[in-house]
Amino acid sequence: MKRLKNWDNKTWLSSKSYIFQFNKFLKKKINFNKNSKMLDIGCGRANIISALQKKYKFKNKPIGIDVVANKDVKKNIIFKKIDALKYLKKQKKYDLILIKQTAHFFSKTNLNRLLILAKKSLNPKGKILIFSLKTKNNKIPCFKKMRKNLEKSLNRDEALFKIIKKNLKVISYTNFNFKVNISKQKYVRMLRERYISCLLNISDKDIKLGISEIKSKYKNQIKFTDTLKCISYRK
């Protein structure tokens, strides 16, 4: 699969409001203090852990890993361009391992391996938090081909959830909801830049046709709720 580069680049996922609300949600899950140690798997530009570092000034900077090294990764964290399975074999310990909208990039076998290694990498009472798109009645604005690809991806996510449940055993579920209000013009730009993985393998021609569909379907402002399913595991 082509590499996803623009999911957190000038989208609502990189907005101050989104990051603030997401980290507020995290605070309900994790009792952060200056000694907290964090690993963000598939961190992108590291907006989430960068904001946490600014707020809590951790003694150990959060570590973000990704197979894509964006030139504008935040500088107040430790970034490593490395495969997650390879990195977790280092057996360092964390209070929080964050896997946000990344699990679907792993095969079933490698996801299982990832979870086994992640559990071994937790401090006592440490947590793994896995975030993935809501699979039922998802509200993300789509054109027809995009919707078809998204539904296929979400069905695969359902299969991955079963693996996660079987591996982690004792888990809890909650939802993170963010109300998006974005201009149609900006959303069209996001489509062109293929901000979500279900767009990566769609041809330029079909992207162009899909944009025409979105333009005719939506008003100047596009409003919807972006919902992530949160799976929480505590050691």
C-alpha positions as CSV (number, residue, x, y, z in Angstrom):
1,M,0.0,0.0,0.0
2,K,1.1,3.5,-0.7
3,R,2.2,5.5,2.3
4,L,-0.3,7.8,4.1
5,K,1.3,11.2,4.5
6,N,-1.5,13.8,4.8
7,W,-3.9,12.5,7.5
8,D,-2.7,15.0,10.1
9,N,-1.5,17.7,7.7
10,K,-3.9,20.7,7.8
11,T,-7.0,18.7,8.5
12,W,-9.3,18.8,11.5
13,L,-7.0,16.1,13.0
14,S,-4.3,18.7,13.2
15,S,-6.4,21.5,14.5
16,K,-5.9,23.0,18.0
17,S,-9.5,22.2,18.9
18,Y,-9.2,18.5,17.9
19,I,-5.9,18.0,19.7
20,F,-7.2,19.8,22.9
21,Q,-10.3,17.6,22.9
22,F,-8.5,14.4,22.2
23,N,-6.0,15.0,24.9
24,K,-8.8,15.9,27.3
25,F,-10.2,12.5,26.5
26,L,-6.9,10.9,27.1
27,K,-6.6,12.6,30.5
28,K,-9.8,10.7,31.6
29,K,-7.9,7.4,30.8
30,I,-4.5,8.2,32.1
31,N,-3.3,10.0,35.2
32,F,-0.5,12.0,33.6
33,N,2.4,13.3,35.7
34,K,5.9,14.4,35.0
35,N,7.2,10.9,35.2
36,S,4.8,9.4,32.6
37,K,6.5,7.6,29.7
38,M,4.7,7.4,26.4
39,L,5.0,5.7,23.0
40,D,2.9,6.8,20.1
41,I,2.8,4.1,17.3
42,G,2.1,5.7,13.9
43,C,2.5,9.2,15.3
44,G,2.5,11.1,12.0
45,R,3.6,14.6,12.8
46,A,3.3,13.9,16.5
47,N,0.7,16.6,17.2
48,I,-0.9,14.7,20.0
49,I,2.2,13.8,22.1
50,S,3.8,17.2,21.3
51,A,0.8,19.0,22.9
52,L,1.0,16.6,25.9
53,Q,4.7,17.4,26.3
54,K,4.0,21.2,26.3
55,K,1.4,20.8,29.0
56,Y,3.0,18.3,31.4
57,K,6.7,18.8,30.6
58,F,7.5,15.2,31.1
59,K,11.0,14.3,32.3
60,N,11.2,11.7,29.5
61,K,10.1,13.1,26.2
62,P,7.3,11.1,24.5
63,I,8.5,8.8,21.8
64,G,6.8,8.8,18.4
65,I,7.5,6.2,15.8
66,D,6.4,5.9,12.2
67,V,7.5,4.4,8.9
68,V,7.1,7.9,7.3
69,A,9.3,10.7,8.4
70,N,7.6,14.0,7.7
71,K,9.8,17.0,7.5
72,D,7.5,18.9,10.0
73,V,7.4,16.4,12.8
74,K,7.2,18.3,16.1
75,K,10.6,19.0,17.7
76,N,9.8,18.6,21.4
77,I,9.3,14.9,21.2
78,I,11.7,12.0,20.2
79,F,10.9,10.8,16.8
80,K,12.2,7.5,15.3
81,K,11.6,6.3,11.7
82,I,11.2,2.6,12.4
83,D,8.8,-0.3,12.2
84,A,6.8,-0.8,15.3
85,L,7.5,-4.5,15.7
86,K,11.3,-3.8,15.5
87,Y,11.1,-1.0,18.0
88,L,9.1,-2.8,20.6
89,K,11.6,-5.6,20.7
90,K,13.9,-3.1,22.5
91,Q,11.7,-3.9,25.5
92,K,11.6,-0.4,26.9
93,K,8.8,0.3,29.4
94,Y,5.9,2.8,29.0
95,D,2.9,4.0,31.0
96,L,0.9,4.6,27.8
97,I,1.2,3.0,24.4
98,L,-1.0,4.9,21.9
99,I,-2.1,3.2,18.7
100,K,-4.3,5.8,17.0
101,Q,-5.8,4.9,13.6
102,T,-2.8,2.7,12.8
103,A,-3.9,-0.9,13.6
104,H,-5.5,-1.4,10.2
105,F,-2.1,-1.1,8.5
106,F,-0.9,-4.3,10.2
107,S,-1.7,-7.8,8.9
108,K,-3.6,-10.1,11.3
109,T,-0.4,-11.9,12.2
110,N,1.6,-8.7,12.7
111,L,-1.2,-7.1,14.8
112,N,-1.1,-10.1,17.1
113,R,2.7,-9.8,17.4
114,L,2.4,-6.0,18.0
115,L,-0.1,-6.6,20.9
116,I,2.1,-9.2,22.5
117,L,5.1,-6.9,22.4
118,A,3.1,-3.9,23.5
119,K,1.9,-5.8,26.6
120,K,5.4,-6.7,27.5
121,S,6.4,-3.0,27.1
122,L,4.0,-1.7,29.7
123,N,5.0,-0.6,33.2
124,P,2.8,-1.9,36.1
125,K,-0.7,-0.3,35.6
126,G,0.3,0.9,32.2
127,K,-2.2,1.2,29.4
128,I,-2.6,0.5,25.7
129,L,-5.1,2.7,24.0
130,I,-6.2,1.7,20.5
131,F,-8.3,4.2,18.4
132,S,-10.0,3.3,15.2
133,L,-12.8,4.7,13.1
134,K,-16.3,3.8,14.1
135,T,-17.3,1.0,11.9
136,K,-21.1,1.3,12.0
137,N,-22.9,4.3,10.4
138,N,-19.7,6.2,9.9
139,K,-20.4,9.8,9.0
140,I,-17.2,10.7,7.1
141,P,-18.3,12.5,3.8
142,C,-17.6,10.2,0.9
143,F,-18.1,10.0,-2.8
144,K,-19.3,6.6,-4.1
145,K,-16.0,4.9,-4.8
146,M,-14.5,6.3,-1.6
147,R,-17.5,5.0,0.4
148,K,-17.0,1.5,-1.1
149,N,-13.3,1.5,-0.2
150,L,-14.1,2.8,3.3
151,E,-16.7,0.2,4.0
152,K,-14.3,-2.5,2.9
153,S,-11.7,-1.1,5.3
154,L,-14.1,-0.8,8.1
155,N,-15.2,-4.4,7.6
156,R,-11.6,-5.4,7.9
157,D,-11.3,-3.4,11.1
158,E,-14.1,-5.5,12.6
159,A,-12.0,-8.6,12.0
160,L,-9.1,-6.9,13.6
161,F,-11.2,-5.9,16.7
162,K,-11.8,-9.6,17.2
163,I,-8.0,-10.2,17.2
164,I,-7.5,-7.4,19.7
165,K,-10.2,-8.7,22.0
166,K,-8.8,-12.2,21.9
167,N,-5.3,-11.1,22.5
168,L,-5.9,-8.4,25.2
169,K,-8.8,-10.3,26.8
170,V,-9.8,-7.7,29.5
171,I,-10.6,-4.5,27.7
172,S,-13.1,-1.7,27.8
173,Y,-14.7,0.4,25.0
174,T,-15.6,4.0,24.8
175,N,-16.0,6.5,21.9
176,F,-14.3,9.8,21.2
177,N,-16.5,12.2,19.3
178,F,-15.4,15.3,17.5
179,K,-17.8,17.7,15.7
180,V,-16.3,18.7,12.4
181,N,-17.2,21.9,10.7
182,I,-15.1,22.4,7.6
183,S,-15.4,24.4,4.4
184,K,-16.2,22.3,1.2
185,Q,-13.2,24.0,-0.4
186,K,-10.8,22.7,2.3
187,Y,-12.4,19.2,2.3
188,V,-11.9,19.0,-1.5
189,R,-8.2,19.8,-0.9
190,M,-8.0,17.0,1.6
191,L,-9.5,14.6,-0.9
192,R,-6.9,15.7,-3.5
193,E,-4.1,15.1,-1.0
194,R,-5.6,11.7,-0.1
195,Y,-5.9,12.3,3.6
196,I,-7.4,8.9,4.5
197,S,-6.1,5.5,3.6
198,C,-9.2,4.5,1.6
199,L,-8.2,7.1,-1.0
200,L,-4.7,5.9,-1.6
201,N,-5.4,3.4,-4.3
202,I,-8.1,5.4,-6.1
203,S,-7.0,6.7,-9.5
204,D,-6.5,10.5,-10.2
205,K,-9.4,10.3,-12.6
206,D,-11.7,8.8,-10.0
207,I,-10.6,11.3,-7.4
208,K,-11.5,14.1,-9.8
209,L,-14.9,12.6,-10.5
210,G,-15.4,12.0,-6.7
211,I,-14.6,15.7,-6.0
212,S,-17.3,16.7,-8.5
213,E,-19.7,14.5,-6.7
214,I,-18.8,16.0,-3.3
215,K,-19.2,19.6,-4.7
216,S,-22.7,18.8,-5.9
217,K,-23.7,16.9,-2.8
218,Y,-22.7,19.3,0.0
219,K,-23.2,22.9,0.9
220,N,-20.3,25.4,1.4
221,Q,-19.8,24.1,5.0
222,I,-19.6,20.4,5.7
223,K,-20.7,19.3,9.2
224,F,-20.5,15.9,10.7
225,T,-19.3,14.0,13.8
226,D,-16.0,12.1,13.5
227,T,-16.2,9.2,15.9
228,L,-13.3,7.0,17.0
229,K,-13.7,3.7,18.9
230,C,-11.3,3.5,21.8
231,I,-10.2,0.1,23.1
232,S,-8.5,0.3,26.4
233,Y,-6.3,-2.3,28.0
234,R,-4.6,-2.0,31.5
235,K,-1.8,-4.2,32.6
